[in-house]
Amino acid sequence: MNHYSEPHRAYHTMTHIRECLMQFDNVAEIAEHPDQLEAAIWFHDAVYDPKSDQNEEKSAESAYLSLTKCGVSSAIARKITNLILATRHDTTRMDNDEKLIADIDLCILGSQPQKFDEYETQIRREYHFVPDEDYQKGRSEILRYFIEREMIYQTDIFRVQYQTQARENIHCLLHRLNNQN
């Protein structure tokens, strides 16, 4: 887990993992395979390179290799890798545990405005090498993807708790990004 201390990370650190694990504790009883879900949380950002679009795939691969090396069956390791891949947030066709990990990973979007702003500052720090104009454009595209979805969160429990605040946070950030030019 030393990966989470890499110097280029500002948000994707052990703090993010701890926050995800706290969210997991609140929903573990509705998970179909809570042990697999918890393992996936630990591994879901093991590989994080802001210049890559393959982080989830590489994290899943790392998890599979580590887990099978420790004696976890191939079938269970594959299920955990599928959970990790759900954090790409590119589909709504997921099973219950995949929806839970996707929502856990996105709970920061629905945090209180001050915490959300801190998150955005950390993300910007991770992408420090991207020129401001390019960052604003790329970040706006990502945020619009979430705001244009019918539901940001896949599960009722996260939707009820975070949906409204997430939409407000994203709208405010989009406004700021669009007015920085």
ABEGO torsion letter per residue (X at the ends): XAAAABAABAABBAAAAAAAAAAAAAAAAABABAAAAAAAAAAAAABBBAABAAAAAAAAAAAAAAAAAAGBBAAAAAAAAAAAAAAAGABABBBAAAAAAAAAAAAAAABBAAAAAAAAAAAAAAAAABBAAAAAAAAAAAAAAAAABABABABAAAAAAAAAAAAAAAAAAAAAAAAAX
